Amino acid sequence: MKRWTIVVSLLLACLTLPLAAAQDTEESDDANLKEEVRDYPPDLTEHIRPALPQDYNPGGKPALTVVPGISIVDVVVSNTNTNLKNTNTTPNSEPSIAINPNNTNQIVVLAFSGGWGATAPLWYTTNGGTTWTLENSIPNPPGLTQDGCPCDQTPDYAASGKMSATFLHTDNAGIDVYSSMTTGPATKSDWKWFTSGGITQTTNQTGTGNVDQPWLLMGVDPQKAGQYNTYVAYDDFDGAPDMHVAVAEGTDPPDFTLDNFVGFSGGAINPGQRLGKDITRHIIYSLWQLCPTNLDPNCTNQNANPKTIYYYLNRSTDGGRTWSLNGTTTGWLAAVGQSTQPNPKFGTVNALLGGVDHIAVDSNSGDVYIVFGNRDSKTGNNRLSIERLTSDGAGGLKVASTAFVTAQSQTALLSVAVAQNSKGTVGVLYTRYDGIDSATKLPKFSVWLAQSDDHGLTFSHTQLESFLSPVGNNGNSRQRVLGDYQQLKAWGGTFYGVFAGNGVPFGRPFANIDPIFFKTTPTN
């Protein structure tokens, strides 16, 4: 009996060892895949070159045209420092924006325009965007090492006039999210961080040292009249990754006492988690991507294409305390598409490590709009689709309509907003890749604002800028000349947006990516 016991034990050991080795390999592969698709570290390379004649007329057409009703400026060129256009060489990519509802002349833009020494920079205007100032006013979070971050960063104002901003930052634990609040963004002493023992506390309560891509919005707490909460979505890469939304309940500085799991992601794409808010009903939405590895073998390799993409949606009606939609607490499958993200690089120079999805809410009707990447299987073009979600009459949402936003073209870096006018005008900001310029061999891009007055069924398109990239493909699969996202927001009946564009057509003496600001008020 002993002899047979030994033999069986040896056989089991022989069988178990390969299984254990395979499991270790699988876990290692999963970890490597997650590192490949996370957007940290950002591309902070300074991409500059001398201006070329083609910068003014890429592809033989004017880079800029006068569009009635649209104001558009380069924040580096239209600046209180008139010499800044000659000296600024920072990347300036991945821009985000916040508009003060109490005074819409006050607008903040964040971008990769400099890292933390004692302070980090922001772009600020007090005259509605006509002129801007580069303010080095964001203090390094107390107790943290001054380094190349802030990395991912997004701001938003509350109707109270307070602004919160969230930043991806490195610390002793690794990579975490930190958030601050201010009523005077241009004043260093006005920025407040929540600290304990002189150390700034993380926004994220999970995935400590291993999180990514925070996204911030402010909104009224539906259960506490007059209280403005700060909501921060982030990706917990200790999971598959897992989607989380942290909430600071009316505190200044923001103290994130709530942190809830809202769903799963995974596969060879970045989740691209985005928040949307219904300012009338005080509902917060979370949208993200998942690549189903159990259904699509291309979801296990970032370079394999095309990939199946699931777009999941979840919501909170009680200030972020609980999350549920259509009977599920981990996200409802709202849309399915195909995509070639993150590689090959968009326009040969911009890996899509920030997702291809965004969400906005019509505050009048409560209708939800999601815009997402949707590759045309016949042409291979990565187009954009929009889905309108309406009430299903039972407390949930249903799909009311789906349509293409863009024609046959390669498009990405999208953002959607809904104007608070009688038509509920839907605006979609996006960048289009227009091929390689024959004269310079550089990639051509154009940035567009699409608008719809029929609930996203049809769109008119206005070109904001056409430009050449400052550089070509450098052979790095993580190269991102433009960044991972840009933003469009609406307040009242006006759209406010910022995108990554070339500064030469605006008056720069050399090619550099700059935050380009625009605003427009669609007719009712």
C-alpha positions in Angstrom: 0.0 0.0 0.0 2.8 2.4 0.9 4.5 1.6 -2.5 1.3 2.4 -4.4 0.8 5.5 -2.4 4.3 6.8 -3.3 3.7 6.0 -7.0 0.4 7.8 -7.1 1.9 10.8 -5.2 4.7 11.0 -7.8 2.2 10.8 -10.7 0.1 13.5 -9.2 3.2 15.7 -8.6 4.2 15.2 -12.3 0.7 16.2 -13.4 0.5 19.1 -11.0 3.9 20.7 -11.9 3.0 21.4 -15.6 -0.4 22.8 -14.5 1.3 25.0 -11.9 3.8 26.2 -14.5 1.1 26.9 -17.0 -0.8 28.8 -14.4 2.2 30.9 -13.5 2.8 31.6 -17.2 -0.8 32.6 -17.7 -0.6 34.9 -14.7 2.6 36.4 -16.0 1.1 36.9 -19.5 -1.9 38.6 -17.9 0.4 40.9 -15.9 2.4 41.8 -19.0 -0.7 42.5 -21.1 -2.1 44.8 -18.4 1.2 46.7 -18.3 1.2 47.0 -22.1 -2.3 48.6 -22.2 -2.2 50.9 -19.2 -1.6 54.5 -20.3 1.0 55.2 -17.6 3.7 56.4 -18.2 2.6 59.2 -20.5 4.6 60.3 -23.5 6.2 63.5 -22.4 8.6 63.8 -25.3 9.1 67.3 -26.6 8.1 67.0 -30.3 9.3 70.2 -32.0 10.6 71.0 -35.5 11.0 74.1 -37.7 7.8 75.4 -39.3 7.2 74.2 -42.9 5.1 75.8 -45.7 2.9 72.7 -45.6 2.0 73.6 -41.9 -0.1 76.4 -43.3 -1.7 74.4 -46.1 -1.6 70.7 -45.3 -2.6 68.7 -48.3 -2.9 71.9 -50.3 -5.8 73.3 -48.2 -5.8 76.0 -45.5 -5.1 74.8 -42.0 -7.5 77.3 -40.6 -10.7 78.8 -42.0 -12.9 81.5 -40.4 -16.0 79.7 -39.1 -18.9 82.1 -38.2 -20.0 81.6 -34.6 -16.9 79.6 -33.5 -14.1 81.3 -31.5 -10.8 79.4 -31.6 -7.4 80.2 -30.2 -4.1 78.6 -29.3 -3.6 79.2 -25.6 0.2 79.5 -26.0 -0.1 82.1 -28.8 -3.1 84.1 -27.4 -1.3 84.6 -24.2 -0.6 87.4 -21.7 3.1 86.5 -22.2 3.5 87.5 -25.8 6.9 85.9 -26.1 5.7 82.5 -24.9 4.9 81.3 -28.4 8.7 81.6 -29.1 9.9 79.8 -26.1 7.4 77.1 -25.0 8.5 73.6 -26.1 6.6 71.4 -23.6 4.4 68.6 -25.1 1.1 70.4 -24.2 -0.8 67.2 -25.2 -3.8 65.4 -23.7 -5.7 68.6 -22.7 -8.8 68.8 -20.5 -11.0 71.7 -19.5 -13.2 73.2 -16.8 -15.6 76.1 -17.0 -16.8 78.1 -14.0 -20.7 78.1 -14.1 -20.7 81.1 -11.8 -18.5 83.1 -14.3 -18.0 81.4 -17.7 -15.3 83.9 -18.4 -13.1 81.8 -16.0 -11.9 78.7 -17.8 -9.0 76.3 -16.9 -7.2 74.0 -19.2 -4.8 71.2 -18.0 -2.3 69.5 -20.3 1.2 68.0 -20.3 2.7 71.5 -20.0 5.2 70.8 -17.3 5.8 68.6 -14.3 6.0 69.2 -10.6 8.8 71.0 -9.1 7.3 73.0 -6.3 4.3 73.7 -8.6 2.8 72.4 -11.8 1.3 74.6 -14.5 -2.3 75.3 -15.8 -3.7 77.5 -18.4 -6.2 80.1 -17.2 -8.4 82.7 -18.8 -10.6 85.3 -17.1 -12.1 86.8 -20.3 -13.8 83.8 -21.8 -10.8 82.4 -23.7 -9.6 85.4 -25.7 -6.3 85.5 -23.8 -4.7 83.0 -21.5 -2.0 82.9 -18.9 0.3 80.0 -18.0 0.0 79.9 -14.2 2.5 77.7 -12.2 0.1 77.5 -9.4 -0.7 73.8 -8.6 1.4 72.9 -5.5 3.0 69.5 -5.3 0.9 67.3 -3.0 2.4 67.7 0.5 4.6 64.8 1.5 5.1 63.5 -2.0 8.3 63.5 -4.1 8.4 66.2 -6.8 8.7 64.3 -10.1 7.7 64.4 -13.8 4.0 64.1 -13.0 1.2 65.3 -12.9 0.4 62.7 -15.4 -3.3 62.0 -16.3 -5.2 65.0 -15.0 -8.8 66.3 -15.4 -10.6 69.3 -13.7 -14.2 70.2 -13.2 -16.2 73.1 -11.6 -19.2 72.9 -9.4 -22.0 75.5 -9.6 -20.7 76.7 -6.3 -17.7 78.1 -8.0 -15.3 75.6 -6.5 -13.1 73.6 -8.8 -11.6 70.1 -8.2 -8.9 68.5 -10.1 -7.4 65.0 -10.0 -3.9 63.9 -10.9 -2.0 60.7 -11.5 1.2 60.9 -9.4 4.0 58.6 -8.4 4.7 58.1 -4.8 6.6 55.6 -2.5 3.9 53.0 -3.1 3.9 53.4 -6.9 1.2 55.1 -9.0 -1.8 56.7 -7.3 -4.5 59.3 -7.7 -4.5 62.6 -5.7 -7.2 65.2 -5.9 -7.4 68.9 -4.8 -9.9 71.7 -4.6 -9.6 75.4 -5.2 -11.7 78.6 -5.7 -8.7 80.4 -7.2 -6.8 78.2 -9.6 -4.2 80.8 -10.3 -3.2 81.2 -6.7 -0.9 78.5 -5.2 -2.1 79.1 -1.6 -5.8 78.5 -2.6 -5.2 74.8 -3.6 -6.1 72.4 -0.8 -5.1 68.8 -0.4 -6.5 66.3 2.2 -3.5 65.3 4.4 -2.9 63.1 7.4 0.3 63.7 9.3 1.5 66.0 6.6 1.1 63.4 3.9 -1.5 63.9 1.1 -3.9 61.0 1.1 -4.8 59.0 -2.0 -8.1 59.4 -3.8 -8.1 55.7 -4.6 -8.8 53.3 -1.7 -8.0 50.2 -3.7 -5.1 49.2 -6.0 -2.7 51.3 -4.0 0.4 51.9 -6.1 -1.2 50.3 -9.2 -3.9 52.5 -10.6 -4.4 54.4 -13.8 -6.3 57.1 -15.7 -8.4 59.1 -13.2 -11.4 61.1 -14.5 -13.1 63.7 -12.4 -16.6 65.4 -12.4 -18.4 67.4 -9.7 -22.1 67.2 -9.0 -24.8 67.8 -6.5 -25.5 65.1 -4.0 -29.1 63.9 -4.7 -29.7 63.2 -1.0 -28.2 66.3 0.5 -29.5 69.5 -1.0 -26.7 72.0 -1.8 -23.9 69.6 -1.2 -21.4 69.2 -4.1 -19.6 65.9 -4.3 -16.3 65.2 -6.2 -16.4 62.0 -8.2 -13.2 60.3 -9.5 -13.3 57.2 -11.7 -10.1 55.2 -11.9 -8.8 51.9 -13.0 -7.5 49.4 -10.4 -4.8 47.4 -12.1 -4.6 45.0 -9.2 -7.8 43.6 -10.8 -8.5 42.6 -14.4 -8.4 45.8 -14.2 -11.4 46.8 -12.1 -13.4 49.9 -12.4 -13.8 52.1 -9.3 -15.5 55.4 -8.5 -14.3 57.3 -5.4 -16.5 60.1 -3.9 -15.6 63.0 -1.6 -18.9 64.0 0.0 -19.0 67.7 0.0 -15.6 68.1 1.7 -13.0 70.8 1.0 -10.3 69.7 0.7 -11.8 66.5 -0.9 -11.7 63.5 1.5 -12.7 60.4 -0.4 -14.6 58.3 2.1 -16.5 56.3 -0.5 -14.9 54.1 -3.1 -17.1 51.6 -4.9 -16.4 48.9 -7.5 -18.6 49.5 -10.5 -17.5 46.8 -13.0 -14.8 44.7 -14.6 -12.6 45.3 -17.6 -9.9 43.2 -19.3 -8.2 42.2 -22.5 -5.7 43.9 -24.8 -7.2 47.4 -24.5 -7.3 50.2 -21.9 -10.6 50.4 -20.2 -11.0 54.1 -21.0 -13.3 54.6 -18.1 -15.3 57.9 -18.4 -17.8 59.7 -16.2 -21.0 61.5 -17.2 -23.5 63.5 -15.1 -27.1 64.5 -15.3 -27.1 67.9 -13.6 -30.9 68.0 -13.3 -31.5 64.6 -11.7 -28.0 64.4 -10.1 -27.2 61.0 -11.6 -23.6 59.9 -12.2 -22.8 57.5 -15.0 -19.6 55.4 -15.6 -18.7 54.0 -19.1 -15.8 51.7 -19.9 -14.5 49.2 -22.4 -13.8 45.5 -22.2 -12.2 43.1 -24.7 -13.7 39.6 -24.1 -10.7 37.2 -24.1 -13.1 34.2 -23.8 -14.8 35.1 -27.1 -12.1 36.8 -29.2 -8.5 35.5 -29.4 -7.4 38.9 -30.6 -8.2 40.2 -27.2 -5.1 38.6 -25.8 -2.7 40.5 -28.0 -2.6 44.3 -28.3 -1.2 44.0 -31.8 -3.8 41.5 -33.1 -6.8 43.0 -34.9 -9.6 43.6 -35.2 -10.8 43.3 -31.6 -14.3 42.9 -30.3 -15.1 45.7 -27.8 -17.9 45.6 -25.2 -19.0 49.0 -23.9 -20.4 48.8 -20.4 -22.4 51.4 -18.5 -23.3 51.7 -14.8 -24.9 54.5 -12.8 -25.5 55.8 -9.3 -28.6 57.7 -8.3 -27.6 58.2 -4.7 -24.4 60.1 -4.9 -22.0 57.3 -5.6 -23.0 55.2 -2.6 -24.5 52.3 -4.7 -24.3 51.5 -8.4 -26.8 49.6 -10.5 -28.3 49.7 -13.9 -30.9 47.4 -15.6 -30.7 44.8 -12.9 -26.9 44.5 -12.6 -24.5 46.1 -10.2 -21.4 45.4 -12.3 -22.3 47.2 -15.5 -24.9 46.8 -18.3 -23.6 45.9 -21.8 -24.8 49.0 -23.7 -23.0 48.5 -27.0 -20.7 46.3 -29.0 -18.2 47.3 -31.7 -14.9 46.4 -33.3 -11.7 48.4 -33.0 -8.0 48.2 -33.7 -6.9 50.0 -30.5 -4.4 50.4 -29.1 -2.1 49.5 -32.1 -1.4 50.1 -34.9 -1.0 53.7 -33.7 -3.6 56.2 -34.7 -2.2 58.2 -37.5 1.1 56.2 -37.1 2.1 58.4 -34.1 -0.5 58.0 -31.4 -1.2 54.7 -29.6 -4.8 54.6 -28.3 -4.1 53.8 -24.7 -7.0 55.9 -23.4 -9.9 54.1 -25.0 -12.3 55.3 -27.7 -15.4 56.1 -25.7 -17.2 59.0 -23.9 -20.6 59.8 -22.4 -22.8 62.8 -21.9 -26.4 63.4 -20.6 -29.1 65.6 -21.9 -30.0 67.4 -18.6 -33.5 68.4 -20.0 -34.7 64.9 -21.0 -32.3 62.6 -19.1 -31.4 60.9 -22.3 -27.9 59.4 -22.2 -25.5 59.5 -25.2 -22.5 57.3 -25.6 -20.0 57.7 -28.4 -17.7 54.8 -29.2 -15.3 53.3 -31.6 -17.0 51.1 -34.2 -14.8 49.7 -37.0 -16.4 49.2 -40.4 -15.6 45.5 -41.2 -15.8 46.2 -45.0 -13.5 49.2 -45.2 -11.4 48.7 -42.1 -12.1 52.3 -41.0 -12.4 53.0 -37.3 -15.5 55.1 -37.4 -17.4 56.6 -34.4 -21.0 55.5 -33.5 -23.4 57.2 -31.2 -26.1 55.5 -29.1 -29.0 57.3 -27.5 -30.4 55.7 -24.4 -33.8 56.6 -23.0 -36.0 55.5 -20.1 -37.4 52.0 -20.4 -40.3 52.9 -18.2 -39.2 50.6 -15.4 -36.4 52.6 -13.9 -33.8 51.4 -16.4 -32.5 52.4 -19.8 -33.1 51.1 -23.3 -31.4 51.7 -26.7 -33.5 54.2 -28.6 -31.2 54.7 -31.6 -27.8 54.1 -33.0 -26.1 55.9 -35.8 -22.6 56.7 -37.2 -21.2 60.1 -36.3 -18.4 59.9 -38.8 -18.2 58.9 -42.5 -15.6 56.5 -43.9 -12.5 57.7 -42.0 -10.1 56.8 -39.3 -11.2 58.7 -36.2 -10.4 58.8 -32.5 -9.8 61.1 -29.5 -13.6 61.8 -29.1 -15.6 63.7 -26.6 -19.3 64.3 -26.4 -21.5 66.9 -24.7 -25.1 68.1 -24.9 -26.1 71.7 -24.9 -28.8 72.9 -22.5 -30.9 74.4 -25.2 -34.4 73.7 -26.6 -33.1 71.2 -29.2 -30.7 69.4 -26.9 -27.9 69.9 -29.4 -25.4 67.0 -29.3 -21.8 67.9 -29.9 -19.0 65.5 -30.7 -15.4 66.6 -30.8 -13.0 64.2 -32.7 -9.7 63.9 -34.5 -9.4 62.4 -38.0 -6.3 60.9 -39.6 -6.0 62.1 -43.1 -3.0 60.1 -44.4 0.6 60.9 -45.0 1.5 64.2 -46.5 3.2 63.5 -49.8 5.7 66.4 -49.6 6.8 66.1 -46.0 6.1 62.4 -45.3 4.4 63.5 -42.0 1.0 62.4 -40.8 -1.9 64.7 -41.5 -4.7 65.2 -39.0 -7.9 67.3 -38.8 -10.1 68.1 -35.8 -13.8 68.4 -36.1 -16.9 69.4 -34.2 -20.0 67.4 -35.2 -23.4 68.7 -34.1 -26.8 67.1 -34.2 -30.2 68.7 -33.5 -32.2 65.4 -34.0 -30.9 63.4 -31.0 -27.8 62.0 -32.7 -29.4 60.6 -35.9 -27.6 63.0 -38.3 -24.7 65.4 -37.9 -23.2 68.5 -39.5 -19.4 68.7 -39.3 -17.2 71.7 -38.9 -13.4 71.5 -39.3 -11.6 73.4 -36.5 -8.0 72.8 -37.7 -6.0 70.7 -40.2 -2.4 70.1 -39.3 0.8 68.1 -39.8 2.2 66.2 -36.9 5.4 67.7 -35.5 7.1 64.3 -36.0 6.6 61.0 -37.7 6.5 57.4 -36.4 9.4 56.8 -34.1 8.9 53.0 -34.0 7.8 53.0 -30.3 4.4 51.3 -29.9 3.6 53.6 -27.0 4.3 56.9 -28.9 1.5 59.4 -28.2 2.1 62.8 -29.9 -1.5 63.9 -29.2 -2.2 62.1 -25.9 -4.9 59.8 -24.7 -7.9 62.2 -24.7 -9.2 65.7 -25.2 -12.4 67.2 -23.9 -15.7 68.9 -24.9 -18.1 70.3 -22.3 -21.3 72.2 -22.3 -22.6 74.9 -20.0 -25.9 76.5 -20.7 -26.3 76.6 -24.5 -22.6 76.8 -25.2 -20.0 74.2 -26.1 -16.5 74.7 -24.7 -13.7 72.4 -26.0 -9.9 71.9 -26.1 -7.9 69.7 -28.4 -4.3 68.9 -29.3 -3.3 70.7 -32.4 -0.3 72.2 -34.2 0.5 75.8 -33.1 2.1 77.0 -36.4 -1.2 78.1 -38.1 -1.9 80.2 -35.1 1.4 82.0 -35.1 4.0 79.7 -33.6 7.5 80.0 -35.3 8.0 76.2 -34.9 5.8 73.1 -34.9 4.6 72.0 -31.5 1.5 70.4 -30.1 -0.5 73.0 -28.2 -3.9 73.1 -26.4 -6.3 74.7 -28.8 -9.4 76.2 -27.2 -12.7 76.8 -28.9 -16.3 77.7 -28.0 -19.5 78.0 -29.9 -23.2 78.5 -29.1 -25.5 76.5 -31.4 -28.7 78.2 -32.5 -31.9 77.1 -30.7 
